[in-house]
Amino acid sequence: PFLVLAMVLSAHVTVQRFGLEGHPWHAFTAGLLAVALQQTGDLAVGVILRGSTLVAHVAEIFSVQSLPLLALLTVFAVLPLFLASQRSSAPSNSP
């Protein structure tokens, strides 16, 4: 639950901070970049703290047990695009 909360909050802040409303490709790129940075950090922690290798890490990510993680990473990549689309289609309150 904490990972999902962090994903939603980071996507929300990213869309607001960088003004990605109405820019779907920019929002999607931001999501892909966020996943890439998260996976780079995960790999670094795995190699440094667990003594894992790149091959072992990739094999672990694409194992059957990691399907929920892959689903969450996909959501993490697409969430800024979804939030940017929702905000750009929302009616404005300004005159």
C-alpha positions in Angstrom: 0.0 0.0 0.0 2.9 2.4 0.7 4.3 1.9 -2.8 0.9 2.7 -4.4 0.5 5.8 -2.2 4.0 7.0 -3.2 3.3 6.4 -6.9 0.1 8.4 -6.8 1.6 11.3 -4.8 4.7 11.5 -7.0 2.6 11.5 -10.2 0.3 14.1 -8.8 3.2 16.4 -7.8 5.0 15.8 -11.1 2.0 16.8 -13.1 1.3 19.9 -11.0 5.0 21.0 -10.6 5.9 20.8 -14.3 2.5 21.9 -15.7 2.0 18.7 -17.8 -1.8 19.3 -18.2 -2.6 19.2 -21.9 0.8 17.7 -22.8 0.2 13.9 -22.9 3.6 12.9 -24.4 5.5 15.0 -21.8 3.5 13.3 -19.0 4.1 9.9 -20.4 7.8 10.6 -20.8 7.9 11.8 -17.2 6.3 8.5 -16.1 8.8 6.4 -18.1 11.7 8.4 -16.7 10.3 7.9 -13.1 10.1 4.2 -13.7 13.6 4.1 -15.1 15.0 6.0 -12.1 13.1 3.8 -9.7 14.5 0.7 -11.3 18.0 2.1 -11.4 17.8 2.7 -7.7 16.3 -0.8 -7.1 19.2 -2.3 -9.1 21.8 -0.3 -7.2 20.4 -1.4 -3.9 20.2 -5.0 -5.0 23.8 -5.0 -6.2 25.2 -3.1 -3.2 23.2 -4.5 -0.3 22.3 -8.0 -1.5 25.3 -8.7 -3.7 23.1 -9.5 -6.6 24.0 -9.3 -10.3 22.3 -7.6 -13.2 21.3 -10.9 -14.7 19.8 -12.1 -11.4 18.0 -8.8 -10.9 16.4 -8.9 -14.3 15.5 -12.6 -13.9 13.8 -11.7 -10.6 11.8 -8.9 -12.1 10.5 -11.1 -14.9 9.6 -14.0 -12.7 6.0 -15.1 -12.1 6.2 -13.8 -8.5 7.0 -10.3 -9.8 3.9 -9.9 -12.0 2.2 -7.7 -9.4 5.3 -5.5 -9.3 5.4 -5.3 -13.1 1.7 -4.3 -13.1 2.5 -1.5 -10.5 5.4 -0.3 -12.6 3.2 -0.1 -15.6 0.7 1.9 -13.6 3.5 4.1 -12.3 4.6 4.9 -15.9 1.1 5.7 -17.2 -0.3 7.5 -14.1 1.2 11.0 -15.0 -0.4 10.6 -18.4 -3.8 9.8 -16.9 -3.6 12.6 -14.3 -2.5 15.1 -17.0 -5.4 14.0 -19.2 -7.9 14.3 -16.4 -6.8 17.8 -15.5 -6.8 19.1 -19.0 -10.3 17.9 -19.6 -11.6 19.3 -16.3 -13.7 22.5 -16.5 -11.9 25.6 -15.4 -13.2 27.9 -12.7 -11.5 31.0 -14.0 -13.6 33.6 -15.8 
